Amino acid sequence: MTIPKFKNIRIDTYKPGRSRAGKLKNIIKLSANESAFGISPKTRKALSAKSINSSKYPDSKSKDLRKELSKVYNCDFNKIICGSGSDEIIQMICQLYLNPSDEVIVPQYSFLMYRIYAKIAGANVVFAKEKNFKISAEEIIKKVSKKTKIVFLANPNNPTGTYLNIDELKNLRKKLNKRILLVIDDAYFEYMIQKDYVSGLKLFKNKNNVFILRTFSKVYGLASLRVGWGYGPKKIIDELYKIKPPFNVNKIAQLSAIESLKDRAFIKKSVKHNLNWSIKIKKFLENKNINTNKISANFFLLDFDNCKRSAKYVAKKLEKKRIILRSMENYKMKNKLRMTIGSSIENRRFIKEVDNILR
């Protein structure tokens, strides 16, 4: 039987952080930068009290969610679009902007979906070198050509955990050609407490050539419901609505996101937990000669170059103890792992097992 010919898409399939280890049960998953606390209790309680009619389609434009977002972040309702995770919005941006032979610049080590969706749209992906695992505005500028349409970056960056400060981010936008769209992924901004950091939304809220991505998968604990949103010039938003799939954010996801935004105390608690454990874990890792990034988001990049054991060795030993970290091989980073800051119980287990492995 002949199969109709399809396009030859030359990409490496995205491999998410693993959640299983053979037949082992009660896995401690520290591989996907998920929330240590999960969904907030108030959100869970509010959802259980609501009567959700699953036979009816959800609001296709997520109006109530957009209203709540505009209120919480003091931004324009008409400049917001919601998606099935911020991944979907990345995909729509690439569909809207890119033609074959166009170029997209991404940092050397960055969220894999930027390059995947750019390649699916037929564009060429250009990598800007990083300096000590930090995004370099200078290297990005060097890679700009007449074909450059989009620059994607996460701040703080995933998987390195490093970030561009206020001046660096401003200078990058200033030096980029005005015709190039700068897409800033604010996925981890809630965890950032550094004085020289500011979110992309706060810094570029009214810029015509900057687009902001945000997600409910991290600090809000809604990863499985798939809710993200984008913020940008109304002209871009209006065009994105033309290609956005209908009913792309389900009703439960919309309601959960709305209730999560209201529970500010839970967010503060999550951020405090993350900071306290980041300090403890970083100190422990450094005592074991495992280098890490400065404290930033809800994860660490673990560098085993100075450690007596390799990343692969430690990862295999941890897996036997039912603890899964993220391999960095997909990111072409040798002898590195990424670990998520988990719950207190999970973090204590991680420290105990790594201590035993490296004795």
PyMOL commands that set and color helices and strands:
alter all, ss='L'
color gray80, all
select helices_A, chain A and resi 41-49+63-72+77-79+85-97+112-120+137-142+166-175+189-191+200-204+223-225+234-243+251-262+264-287+311-320+329-331+344-357
alter helices_A, ss='H'
color red, helices_A
select strands_A, chain A and resi 28-29+80-83+103-107+124-128+130-131+134-135+148-154+181-185+210-215+228-231+299-303+323-324+326-327+336-340
alter strands_A, ss='S'
color yellow, strands_A
deselect
rebuild
show_as cartoon
